[in-house]
Amino acid sequence: MAKSFPGFPQEGIAFLRGLKNNNNREWFQPRKEIFDLRVKAPMEQLVDALNSHFLRFAPHYITDPKKAIYRIYRDTRFSKDKTPYKTHIAASFSRAGMEKHVSAGYYFSVAPEEIEVAAGVYMPGPGELRSIRNHLAAHHEEFRKILRAATLRKLMGELWAQQLSRVPKGFSPNHPAADLIRYKHWTLFDTRLDPALILTPQLLPELVKRFQAMASFVEFLNRPLIGNRATIPPPALPPRNTPPQRKRLHRSKTSVK
């Protein structure tokens, strides 16, 4: 299991920059080899390295790189924007035994101009929403203490979420947790990392530092959602990725312009 990451290669970031300016199949397909070897493969290595660090502070969130990394292809079915590709690469880590986007977890993305780091639960379903609100009503002081932690505030800032204008039905507007219950999701989100880190070994420890600071936040939000799944053991570390077969990059056909 890799515990270090050298940074993304310059050619991979140049590819993403070129894709932003040429977001079409005609440009992407002849350069797919660059994406596979210079963007996707390094991302798998980075997720692999993150998993080795999760073993220390969040073992239930170890995720196989193939499941953690999002596809480069956009879902355009319900979007006015019909460009076919994402211009960043991203990954998320969900708790073992719980579905992605239903439970709280960790997320990060890399683009030439920005690094996004986040954690929490985003747009939970009605059942999960009710469970989290009930949990907050009973344990709001614990949640506030987590959010006040100096390291968390320094690295991730304030809670980033949308609020209802009124306390939802079933909760008193005078409840001491009314402000927390009004949220529709509970996330921490930050984009302050210097994009220059993408090309360096320092990217990995900066991500680890932020994920570790958010570990109590994520576990608090998942506590009411675990239920009978609390006894699920943490997953075994996934096998180390086999490096993709090296292929010569025919620059006359696949160079990034």
C-alpha positions in Angstrom: 0.0 0.0 0.0 1.6 3.3 -1.1 2.0 5.9 1.6 3.4 8.6 -0.6 2.4 10.4 -3.7 4.8 12.4 -6.0 2.2 14.7 -7.3 0.3 14.8 -10.6 2.5 15.0 -13.7 2.6 18.3 -15.6 1.3 16.5 -18.7 -1.9 15.4 -16.8 -2.7 18.9 -15.7 -2.0 20.3 -19.2 -4.5 17.7 -20.4 -7.2 18.9 -18.1 -6.5 22.5 -19.1 -6.7 21.5 -22.8 -10.0 19.7 -22.1 -11.5 22.8 -20.6 -10.8 24.6 -23.9 -11.8 21.7 -26.1 -14.6 19.9 -24.4 -15.7 17.6 -27.2 -15.2 14.0 -28.2 -13.1 14.9 -31.3 -10.4 16.4 -29.0 -10.7 13.8 -26.2 -10.6 10.5 -28.0 -7.2 10.9 -29.7 -5.8 11.9 -26.3 -7.6 9.4 -24.1 -4.2 7.6 -23.5 -2.9 10.7 -21.9 -5.9 10.9 -19.6 -5.5 7.2 -18.6 -1.8 7.4 -17.9 -1.3 11.0 -16.7 -4.6 11.8 -14.9 -6.5 8.6 -14.0 -3.5 6.4 -13.0 -2.0 9.1 -10.7 -5.4 9.7 -9.2 -5.6 6.0 -8.4 -2.2 6.2 -6.8 -3.3 9.2 -4.7 -6.5 7.4 -3.5 -4.4 4.4 -2.7 -2.1 6.5 -0.6 -5.0 8.2 1.2 -6.4 4.8 2.1 -3.2 4.0 3.9 -3.6 7.1 6.0 -7.3 6.5 6.6 -6.2 3.3 8.3 -5.0 5.5 11.2 -8.0 7.8 11.8 -10.9 6.6 9.6 -10.6 2.9 8.8 -14.3 2.5 7.9 -13.8 4.9 5.0 -11.1 3.0 3.1 -12.4 2.7 -0.5 -11.2 0.9 -3.5 -9.9 3.5 -6.0 -12.1 2.1 -8.7 -15.2 2.9 -6.6 -13.8 6.1 -5.1 -12.9 7.9 -8.3 -15.7 9.6 -10.3 -16.0 9.0 -14.1 -14.7 11.8 -16.4 -17.9 11.6 -18.4 -20.7 14.0 -17.4 -24.3 13.0 -17.1 -26.0 15.5 -19.4 -29.5 14.1 -19.4 -31.0 16.8 -17.2 -28.5 19.6 -17.8 -28.5 22.5 -20.2 -24.8 22.2 -20.4 -24.2 19.3 -22.9 -20.4 19.3 -22.8 -19.5 15.6 -22.4 -16.5 15.7 -20.0 -15.7 17.0 -16.6 -12.6 19.2 -16.5 -11.5 18.0 -13.1 -11.0 14.6 -11.5 -12.6 13.8 -8.1 -12.9 11.0 -5.6 -15.1 10.4 -2.5 -14.9 8.0 0.4 -18.1 6.6 2.0 -18.4 4.7 5.2 -18.3 0.9 4.7 -21.7 -0.6 4.3 -23.3 2.7 3.4 -24.2 4.1 0.0 -22.4 7.1 -1.5 -24.4 10.3 -1.2 -26.7 8.9 1.4 -24.2 8.9 4.3 -21.5 11.4 5.3 -18.1 11.0 3.8 -15.0 12.7 2.4 -14.4 14.3 -1.0 -11.8 16.1 -3.0 -11.2 17.2 -6.6 -8.3 18.4 -8.6 -8.4 20.9 -11.5 -5.6 23.0 -13.0 -7.0 26.1 -11.3 -8.4 24.7 -8.0 -8.3 22.0 -5.4 -11.6 21.3 -3.6 -11.7 19.5 -0.2 -14.9 18.6 1.5 -16.6 16.3 4.0 -20.1 15.8 5.4 -23.5 14.8 4.1 -24.9 16.5 1.0 -28.6 16.4 0.0 -29.6 13.4 2.2 -32.9 11.7 1.5 -36.0 12.4 3.7 -35.3 9.5 6.1 -31.7 10.4 6.6 -32.6 14.1 6.9 -35.0 13.3 9.8 -32.5 11.0 11.5 -29.7 13.6 11.4 -32.1 16.4 12.7 -33.2 14.2 15.6 -29.6 13.4 16.4 -28.7 17.1 16.3 -31.7 18.0 18.5 -30.4 15.5 21.1 -26.6 16.2 20.8 -26.3 19.7 19.5 -23.7 20.7 22.1 -21.4 17.9 21.0 -21.8 19.0 17.4 -21.0 22.7 18.2 -17.9 21.6 20.1 -16.7 19.7 17.1 -17.3 22.7 14.9 -15.4 25.0 17.3 -12.2 22.9 17.2 -9.4 25.3 16.4 -7.7 23.0 13.8 -11.0 22.3 12.0 -11.9 26.0 11.8 -8.4 26.9 10.6 -8.3 24.3 7.9 -11.9 24.2 6.8 -13.7 27.3 8.0 -17.4 27.5 8.8 -20.2 25.0 8.1 -21.1 25.3 4.4 -24.8 24.5 3.9 -28.2 25.8 2.9 -30.8 26.6 5.5 -34.6 26.6 5.5 -36.2 29.9 6.4 -38.2 28.1 9.2 -37.6 25.2 11.5 -39.1 22.1 9.8 -42.3 20.5 11.0 -42.0 18.5 14.1 -39.3 20.7 15.8 -39.9 23.7 18.0 -38.6 27.1 16.7 -37.4 27.7 20.3 -35.2 24.5 20.4 -31.6 25.3 21.3 -30.6 23.4 18.1 -33.1 25.2 15.9 -30.3 26.9 13.8 -28.7 23.5 13.1 -31.9 21.7 12.4 -32.8 24.2 9.7 -29.9 23.1 7.6 -30.8 20.9 4.5 -27.3 19.4 4.5 -24.2 19.6 6.6 -20.9 20.0 4.9 -17.5 21.6 5.3 -16.0 22.8 2.0 -12.8 24.6 1.2 -10.9 25.7 -1.9 -8.0 27.6 -0.3 -5.2 25.1 -1.1 -2.7 26.5 -3.6 -3.3 24.7 -7.0 0.5 24.6 -7.4 0.5 21.8 -4.8 -1.1 19.5 -7.4 2.3 18.9 -9.0 4.1 18.2 -5.7 4.4 15.5 -3.0 2.9 18.0 -0.5 -0.6 17.5 -1.9 -1.1 14.2 -0.1 -0.2 15.4 3.5 -2.4 18.5 3.0 -5.4 16.4 2.1 -4.7 14.0 5.0 -4.4 16.9 7.4 -7.8 18.2 6.4 -9.5 14.8 6.3 -8.2 13.9 9.8 -9.4 17.3 11.2 -12.9 16.4 9.8 -13.1 12.8 11.1 -15.2 13.6 14.2 -17.5 15.8 12.1 -18.1 13.0 9.6 -18.6 10.3 12.3 -21.1 12.5 14.2 -23.3 12.8 11.1 -23.1 9.1 10.4 -23.9 8.0 13.9 -27.7 8.1 13.5 -27.5 6.6 10.0 -25.5 3.5 11.0 -28.2 1.7 13.0 -27.7 -2.0 12.9 -24.7 -1.6 10.7 -22.5 -0.3 13.5 -20.9 -3.7 13.9 -19.7 -3.8 10.3 -15.9 -4.2 10.6 -13.7 -1.8 8.7 -12.8 -3.0 5.2 -9.5 -4.6 4.4 -7.1 -2.4 2.5 -7.7 -2.9 -1.2 -4.9 -4.6 -3.1 -2.3 -2.2 -4.4 -3.1 -1.1 -7.9 -1.2 -2.7 -10.7 0.3 0.1 -12.7 -1.3 0.3 -16.2 0.7 -1.1 -19.0 3.0 1.6 -20.3 2.3 2.6 -23.8 4.3 5.0 -26.0 2.6 8.3 -26.3 2.6 9.2 -30.0 3.0 12.9 -29.6 2.1 13.6 -33.2 -1.4 12.2 -32.5 -1.9 12.7 -28.8 0.0 15.8 -27.7 -2.0 18.3 -25.6 -2.4 21.6 -27.3 
